[in-house]
Each structure stands twice: as C-alpha cells, then as structure tokens.
Amino acid sequence: MGNETEVAPMLTGIISNIVREKGYGFIVVRDLVDKSWFFHKSNIKADFGKLLKGQKVFFEERIKDGKYQAVNI
C-alpha cells in the first residue's frame, strides 16, 4: 500500500471551511458528518477566489497515505 493513490466516483459536498491565505479548505458531505475532505487550490477547476463557505461543489475523492483529499473540484 504505502503511497498508492485511489480515486473514487464524483461526490457532492459543501465547503465547510476555506483558509484563503494558505490556499486550502475542507469539504463535508451531508450524510457523512464525521468525515471531511481536505482540498488545495491546485485541485480546483474553478477560480479559488470565488469559492464560498457553504457552497455546493462536486469532487472526486482521493485516498493517499490513508488521508482523504478532494480533487477535480
């Protein structure tokens, strides 16, 4: 396993937090309240500056080194 990367089908979530000055944030999915996905601005297809907390987004889940990441947002 180690550094292997897995990509799952598209999910729908809500941006729960954005740290603009560092270029990252977190996404939650309504039915999965105990789980959040980290995202970096490099994985956003739209304009990072226009994303808003509470905004609905579509993304792919990537699991790398056992951590959940949102990509292709």
ZASE-150669 format. One record per atom (N, C-alpha, C): residue in three letters; atom name; x, y, z. Coordinates in nm, 3 decimals. Example, Ala and Ser with C-alpha at 12.3 -4.5 7.8 and 13.67 -1.06 7.14 Angstrom:
REM ZASE-150669
node rest: ALA&atom: N&xx: 1.319&yy: -0.569&zz: 0.780
node rest: ALA&atom: CA&xx: 1.230&yy: -0.450&zz: 0.780
node rest: ALA&atom: C&xx: 1.320&yy: -0.330&zz: 0.780
node rest: SER&atom: N&xx: 1.285&yy: -0.225&zz: 0.708
node rest: SER&atom: CA&xx: 1.367&yy: -0.106&zz: 0.714
node rest: SER&atom: C&xx: 1.290&yy: 0.003&zz: 0.787
This chain:
REM ZASE-150669
node rest: MET&atom: N&xx: 0.082&yy: -0.117&zz: 0.000
node rest: MET&atom: CA&xx: 0.000&yy: 0.000&zz: 0.000
node rest: MET&atom: C&xx: 0.087&yy: 0.125&zz: 0.000
node rest: GLY&atom: N&xx: 0.126&yy: 0.183&zz: 0.113
node rest: GLY&atom: CA&xx: 0.217&yy: 0.296&zz: 0.118
node rest: GLY&atom: C&xx: 0.166&yy: 0.419&zz: 0.049
node rest: ASN&atom: N&xx: 0.229&yy: 0.458&zz: -0.062
node rest: ASN&atom: CA&xx: 0.196&yy: 0.581&zz: -0.132
node rest: ASN&atom: C&xx: 0.097&yy: 0.562&zz: -0.244
node rest: GLU&atom: N&xx: 0.029&yy: 0.448&zz: -0.251
node rest: GLU&atom: CA&xx: -0.068&yy: 0.425&zz: -0.357
node rest: GLU&atom: C&xx: -0.182&yy: 0.525&zz: -0.347
node rest: THR&atom: N&xx: -0.238&yy: 0.559&zz: -0.462
node rest: THR&atom: CA&xx: -0.348&yy: 0.655&zz: -0.468
node rest: THR&atom: C&xx: -0.470&yy: 0.587&zz: -0.528
node rest: GLU&atom: N&xx: -0.586&yy: 0.605&zz: -0.466
node rest: GLU&atom: CA&xx: -0.712&yy: 0.552&zz: -0.517
node rest: GLU&atom: C&xx: -0.804&yy: 0.670&zz: -0.545
node rest: VAL&atom: N&xx: -0.878&yy: 0.664&zz: -0.658
node rest: VAL&atom: CA&xx: -0.973&yy: 0.769&zz: -0.691
node rest: VAL&atom: C&xx: -1.112&yy: 0.707&zz: -0.702
node rest: ALA&atom: N&xx: -1.210&yy: 0.767&zz: -0.635
node rest: ALA&atom: CA&xx: -1.347&yy: 0.717&zz: -0.633
node rest: ALA&atom: C&xx: -1.435&yy: 0.803&zz: -0.724
node rest: PRO&atom: N&xx: -1.560&yy: 0.762&zz: -0.750
node rest: PRO&atom: CA&xx: -1.653&yy: 0.842&zz: -0.832
node rest: PRO&atom: C&xx: -1.682&yy: 0.979&zz: -0.769
node rest: MET&atom: N&xx: -1.743&yy: 1.067&zz: -0.850
node rest: MET&atom: CA&xx: -1.776&yy: 1.203&zz: -0.804
node rest: MET&atom: C&xx: -1.871&yy: 1.202&zz: -0.685
node rest: LEU&atom: N&xx: -1.846&yy: 1.294&zz: -0.593
node rest: LEU&atom: CA&xx: -1.930&yy: 1.315&zz: -0.475
node rest: LEU&atom: C&xx: -1.981&yy: 1.459&zz: -0.478
node rest: THR&atom: N&xx: -2.086&yy: 1.484&zz: -0.403
node rest: THR&atom: CA&xx: -2.139&yy: 1.620&zz: -0.388
node rest: THR&atom: C&xx: -2.122&yy: 1.660&zz: -0.242
node rest: GLY&atom: N&xx: -2.064&yy: 1.777&zz: -0.219
node rest: GLY&atom: CA&xx: -2.042&yy: 1.822&zz: -0.084
node rest: GLY&atom: C&xx: -2.058&yy: 1.972&zz: -0.071
node rest: ILE&atom: N&xx: -2.031&yy: 2.020&zz: 0.049
node rest: ILE&atom: CA&xx: -2.042&yy: 2.162&zz: 0.083
node rest: ILE&atom: C&xx: -1.908&yy: 2.207&zz: 0.140
node rest: ILE&atom: N&xx: -1.862&yy: 2.323&zz: 0.097
node rest: ILE&atom: CA&xx: -1.738&yy: 2.376&zz: 0.153
node rest: ILE&atom: C&xx: -1.765&yy: 2.419&zz: 0.297
node rest: SER&atom: N&xx: -1.693&yy: 2.358&zz: 0.390
node rest: SER&atom: CA&xx: -1.717&yy: 2.387&zz: 0.532
node rest: SER&atom: C&xx: -1.620&yy: 2.491&zz: 0.586
node rest: ASN&atom: N&xx: -1.504&yy: 2.505&zz: 0.522
node rest: ASN&atom: CA&xx: -1.404&yy: 2.599&zz: 0.569
node rest: ASN&atom: C&xx: -1.307&yy: 2.629&zz: 0.456
node rest: ILE&atom: N&xx: -1.265&yy: 2.755&zz: 0.448
node rest: ILE&atom: CA&xx: -1.164&yy: 2.796&zz: 0.349
node rest: ILE&atom: C&xx: -1.059&yy: 2.879&zz: 0.421
node rest: VAL&atom: N&xx: -0.933&yy: 2.846&zz: 0.398
node rest: VAL&atom: CA&xx: -0.822&yy: 2.925&zz: 0.450
node rest: VAL&atom: C&xx: -0.753&yy: 2.987&zz: 0.328
node rest: ARG&atom: N&xx: -0.804&yy: 3.101&zz: 0.287
node rest: ARG&atom: CA&xx: -0.760&yy: 3.163&zz: 0.161
node rest: ARG&atom: C&xx: -0.611&yy: 3.196&zz: 0.159
node rest: GLU&atom: N&xx: -0.561&yy: 3.250&zz: 0.269
node rest: GLU&atom: CA&xx: -0.421&yy: 3.291&zz: 0.272
node rest: GLU&atom: C&xx: -0.323&yy: 3.174&zz: 0.256
node rest: LYS&atom: N&xx: -0.369&yy: 3.053&zz: 0.286
node rest: LYS&atom: CA&xx: -0.283&yy: 2.935&zz: 0.270
node rest: LYS&atom: C&xx: -0.324&yy: 2.849&zz: 0.151
node rest: GLY&atom: N&xx: -0.439&yy: 2.881&zz: 0.089
node rest: GLY&atom: CA&xx: -0.480&yy: 2.814&zz: -0.033
node rest: GLY&atom: C&xx: -0.541&yy: 2.676&zz: -0.016
node rest: TYR&atom: N&xx: -0.610&yy: 2.654&zz: 0.095
node rest: TYR&atom: CA&xx: -0.675&yy: 2.524&zz: 0.114
node rest: TYR&atom: C&xx: -0.807&yy: 2.539&zz: 0.188
node rest: GLY&atom: N&xx: -0.877&yy: 2.426&zz: 0.198
node rest: GLY&atom: CA&xx: -1.004&yy: 2.424&zz: 0.269
node rest: GLY&atom: C&xx: -1.051&yy: 2.283&zz: 0.293
node rest: PHE&atom: N&xx: -1.176&yy: 2.271&zz: 0.337
node rest: PHE&atom: CA&xx: -1.235&yy: 2.141&zz: 0.368
node rest: PHE&atom: C&xx: -1.377&yy: 2.134&zz: 0.314
node rest: ILE&atom: N&xx: -1.415&yy: 2.013&zz: 0.275
node rest: ILE&atom: CA&xx: -1.548&yy: 1.985&zz: 0.222
node rest: ILE&atom: C&xx: -1.612&yy: 1.878&zz: 0.309
node rest: VAL&atom: N&xx: -1.742&yy: 1.892&zz: 0.335
node rest: VAL&atom: CA&xx: -1.818&yy: 1.790&zz: 0.406
node rest: VAL&atom: C&xx: -1.932&yy: 1.742&zz: 0.316
node rest: VAL&atom: N&xx: -1.978&yy: 1.621&zz: 0.345
node rest: VAL&atom: CA&xx: -2.093&yy: 1.563&zz: 0.275
node rest: VAL&atom: C&xx: -2.201&yy: 1.543&zz: 0.379
node rest: ARG&atom: N&xx: -2.322&yy: 1.585&zz: 0.348
node rest: ARG&atom: CA&xx: -2.432&yy: 1.586&zz: 0.445
node rest: ARG&atom: C&xx: -2.448&yy: 1.454&zz: 0.522
node rest: ASP&atom: N&xx: -2.444&yy: 1.342&zz: 0.455
node rest: ASP&atom: CA&xx: -2.468&yy: 1.214&zz: 0.521
node rest: ASP&atom: C&xx: -2.345&yy: 1.158&zz: 0.594
node rest: LEU&atom: N&xx: -2.233&yy: 1.222&zz: 0.579
node rest: LEU&atom: CA&xx: -2.109&yy: 1.173&zz: 0.641
node rest: LEU&atom: C&xx: -2.054&yy: 1.280&zz: 0.735
node rest: VAL&atom: N&xx: -2.124&yy: 1.306&zz: 0.843
node rest: VAL&atom: CA&xx: -2.091&yy: 1.417&zz: 0.932
node rest: VAL&atom: C&xx: -1.958&yy: 1.403&zz: 1.004
node rest: ASP&atom: N&xx: -1.907&yy: 1.282&zz: 1.017
node rest: ASP&atom: CA&xx: -1.781&yy: 1.262&zz: 1.089
node rest: ASP&atom: C&xx: -1.660&yy: 1.259&zz: 0.996
node rest: LYS&atom: N&xx: -1.678&yy: 1.300&zz: 0.872
node rest: LYS&atom: CA&xx: -1.571&yy: 1.291&zz: 0.774
node rest: LYS&atom: C&xx: -1.562&yy: 1.421&zz: 0.695
node rest: SER&atom: N&xx: -1.441&yy: 1.468&zz: 0.669
node rest: SER&atom: CA&xx: -1.423&yy: 1.584&zz: 0.583
node rest: SER&atom: C&xx: -1.307&yy: 1.557&zz: 0.488
node rest: TRP&atom: N&xx: -1.308&yy: 1.629&zz: 0.378
node rest: TRP&atom: CA&xx: -1.207&yy: 1.612&zz: 0.275
node rest: TRP&atom: C&xx: -1.125&yy: 1.740&zz: 0.265
node rest: PHE&atom: N&xx: -0.996&yy: 1.728&zz: 0.270
node rest: PHE&atom: CA&xx: -0.904&yy: 1.840&zz: 0.251
node rest: PHE&atom: C&xx: -0.896&yy: 1.870&zz: 0.102
node rest: PHE&atom: N&xx: -0.887&yy: 1.998&zz: 0.067
node rest: PHE&atom: CA&xx: -0.857&yy: 2.033&zz: -0.072
node rest: PHE&atom: C&xx: -0.756&yy: 2.147&zz: -0.077
node rest: HIS&atom: N&xx: -0.678&yy: 2.146&zz: -0.182
node rest: HIS&atom: CA&xx: -0.581&yy: 2.252&zz: -0.208
node rest: HIS&atom: C&xx: -0.624&yy: 2.325&zz: -0.334
node rest: LYS&atom: N&xx: -0.592&yy: 2.453&zz: -0.342
node rest: LYS&atom: CA&xx: -0.636&yy: 2.532&zz: -0.456
node rest: LYS&atom: C&xx: -0.586&yy: 2.477&zz: -0.589
node rest: SER&atom: N&xx: -0.480&yy: 2.400&zz: -0.589
node rest: SER&atom: CA&xx: -0.430&yy: 2.341&zz: -0.714
node rest: SER&atom: C&xx: -0.523&yy: 2.233&zz: -0.769
node rest: ASN&atom: N&xx: -0.617&yy: 2.186&zz: -0.688
node rest: ASN&atom: CA&xx: -0.711&yy: 2.082&zz: -0.731
node rest: ASN&atom: C&xx: -0.848&yy: 2.138&zz: -0.766
node rest: ILE&atom: N&xx: -0.858&yy: 2.270&zz: -0.783
node rest: ILE&atom: CA&xx: -0.985&yy: 2.336&zz: -0.813
node rest: ILE&atom: C&xx: -0.988&yy: 2.373&zz: -0.960
node rest: LYS&atom: N&xx: -1.094&yy: 2.333&zz: -1.028
node rest: LYS&atom: CA&xx: -1.109&yy: 2.367&zz: -1.169
node rest: LYS&atom: C&xx: -1.163&yy: 2.509&zz: -1.187
node rest: ALA&atom: N&xx: -1.232&yy: 2.561&zz: -1.087
node rest: ALA&atom: CA&xx: -1.289&yy: 2.695&zz: -1.091
node rest: ALA&atom: C&xx: -1.189&yy: 2.794&zz: -1.031
node rest: ASP&atom: N&xx: -1.231&yy: 2.916&zz: -1.014
node rest: ASP&atom: CA&xx: -1.148&yy: 3.021&zz: -0.954
node rest: ASP&atom: C&xx: -1.153&yy: 3.007&zz: -0.801
node rest: PHE&atom: N&xx: -1.041&yy: 2.975&zz: -0.738
node rest: PHE&atom: CA&xx: -1.034&yy: 2.955&zz: -0.594
node rest: PHE&atom: C&xx: -1.087&yy: 3.078&zz: -0.519
node rest: GLY&atom: N&xx: -1.059&yy: 3.196&zz: -0.569
node rest: GLY&atom: CA&xx: -1.101&yy: 3.319&zz: -0.504
node rest: GLY&atom: C&xx: -1.251&yy: 3.339&zz: -0.499
node rest: LYS&atom: N&xx: -1.325&yy: 3.268&zz: -0.584
node rest: LYS&atom: CA&xx: -1.471&yy: 3.282&zz: -0.588
node rest: LYS&atom: C&xx: -1.545&yy: 3.177&zz: -0.505
node rest: LEU&atom: N&xx: -1.474&yy: 3.080&zz: -0.450
node rest: LEU&atom: CA&xx: -1.539&yy: 2.978&zz: -0.367
node rest: LEU&atom: C&xx: -1.586&yy: 3.041&zz: -0.236
node rest: LEU&atom: N&xx: -1.701&yy: 2.994&zz: -0.188
node rest: LEU&atom: CA&xx: -1.759&yy: 3.046&zz: -0.065
node rest: LEU&atom: C&xx: -1.789&yy: 2.935&zz: 0.034
node rest: LYS&atom: N&xx: -1.776&yy: 2.964&zz: 0.161
node rest: LYS&atom: CA&xx: -1.817&yy: 2.870&zz: 0.264
node rest: LYS&atom: C&xx: -1.966&yy: 2.843&zz: 0.247
node rest: GLY&atom: N&xx: -2.006&yy: 2.717&zz: 0.251
node rest: GLY&atom: CA&xx: -2.145&yy: 2.678&zz: 0.232
node rest: GLY&atom: C&xx: -2.181&yy: 2.648&zz: 0.087
node rest: GLN&atom: N&xx: -2.089&yy: 2.671&zz: -0.004
node rest: GLN&atom: CA&xx: -2.114&yy: 2.647&zz: -0.147
node rest: GLN&atom: C&xx: -2.114&yy: 2.498&zz: -0.178
node rest: LYS&atom: N&xx: -2.207&yy: 2.457&zz: -0.263
node rest: LYS&atom: CA&xx: -2.216&yy: 2.319&zz: -0.309
node rest: LYS&atom: C&xx: -2.110&yy: 2.296&zz: -0.416
node rest: VAL&atom: N&xx: -2.038&yy: 2.185&zz: -0.406
node rest: VAL&atom: CA&xx: -1.934&yy: 2.151&zz: -0.503
node rest: VAL&atom: C&xx: -1.940&yy: 2.002&zz: -0.537
node rest: PHE&atom: N&xx: -1.887&yy: 1.969&zz: -0.651
node rest: PHE&atom: CA&xx: -1.871&yy: 1.830&zz: -0.695
node rest: PHE&atom: C&xx: -1.722&yy: 1.800&zz: -0.694
node rest: PHE&atom: N&xx: -1.687&yy: 1.681&zz: -0.649
node rest: PHE&atom: CA&xx: -1.544&yy: 1.648&zz: -0.639
node rest: PHE&atom: C&xx: -1.523&yy: 1.497&zz: -0.645
node rest: GLU&atom: N&xx: -1.399&yy: 1.461&zz: -0.669
node rest: GLU&atom: CA&xx: -1.357&yy: 1.321&zz: -0.661
node rest: GLU&atom: C&xx: -1.278&yy: 1.303&zz: -0.533
node rest: GLU&atom: N&xx: -1.295&yy: 1.188&zz: -0.473
node rest: GLU&atom: CA&xx: -1.223&yy: 1.156&zz: -0.350
node rest: GLU&atom: C&xx: -1.095&yy: 1.082&zz: -0.386
node rest: ARG&atom: N&xx: -0.986&yy: 1.128&zz: -0.329
node rest: ARG&atom: CA&xx: -0.859&yy: 1.057&zz: -0.345
node rest: ARG&atom: C&xx: -0.811&yy: 1.019&zz: -0.206
node rest: ILE&atom: N&xx: -0.771&yy: 0.895&zz: -0.192
node rest: ILE&atom: CA&xx: -0.716&yy: 0.849&zz: -0.065
node rest: ILE&atom: C&xx: -0.568&yy: 0.823&zz: -0.087
node rest: LYS&atom: N&xx: -0.487&yy: 0.901&zz: -0.019
node rest: LYS&atom: CA&xx: -0.342&yy: 0.888&zz: -0.033
node rest: LYS&atom: C&xx: -0.281&yy: 0.881&zz: 0.106
node rest: ASP&atom: N&xx: -0.205&yy: 0.777&zz: 0.129
node rest: ASP&atom: CA&xx: -0.144&yy: 0.755&zz: 0.260
node rest: ASP&atom: C&xx: -0.248&yy: 0.754&zz: 0.372
node rest: GLY&atom: N&xx: -0.369&yy: 0.702&zz: 0.340
node rest: GLY&atom: CA&xx: -0.475&yy: 0.689&zz: 0.439
node rest: GLY&atom: C&xx: -0.550&yy: 0.818&zz: 0.470
node rest: LYS&atom: N&xx: -0.523&yy: 0.926&zz: 0.393
node rest: LYS&atom: CA&xx: -0.589&yy: 1.055&zz: 0.418
node rest: LYS&atom: C&xx: -0.681&yy: 1.087&zz: 0.302
node rest: TYR&atom: N&xx: -0.796&yy: 1.147&zz: 0.334
node rest: TYR&atom: CA&xx: -0.895&yy: 1.182&zz: 0.233
node rest: TYR&atom: C&xx: -0.869&yy: 1.320&zz: 0.175
node rest: GLN&atom: N&xx: -0.866&yy: 1.328&zz: 0.042
node rest: GLN&atom: CA&xx: -0.845&yy: 1.454&zz: -0.027
node rest: GLN&atom: C&xx: -0.952&yy: 1.469&zz: -0.134
node rest: ALA&atom: N&xx: -0.994&yy: 1.592&zz: -0.157
node rest: ALA&atom: CA&xx: -1.088&yy: 1.624&zz: -0.264
node rest: ALA&atom: C&xx: -1.007&yy: 1.675&zz: -0.383
node rest: VAL&atom: N&xx: -1.032&yy: 1.618&zz: -0.499
node rest: VAL&atom: CA&xx: -0.963&yy: 1.660&zz: -0.622
node rest: VAL&atom: C&xx: -1.065&yy: 1.683&zz: -0.732
node rest: ASN&atom: N&xx: -1.022&yy: 1.748&zz: -0.838
node rest: ASN&atom: CA&xx: -1.109&yy: 1.778&zz: -0.952
node rest: ASN&atom: C&xx: -1.239&yy: 1.846&zz: -0.908
node rest: ILE&atom: N&xx: -1.225&yy: 1.946&zz: -0.824
node rest: ILE&atom: CA&xx: -1.340&yy: 2.018&zz: -0.768
node rest: ILE&atom: C&xx: -1.395&yy: 2.113&zz: -0.870
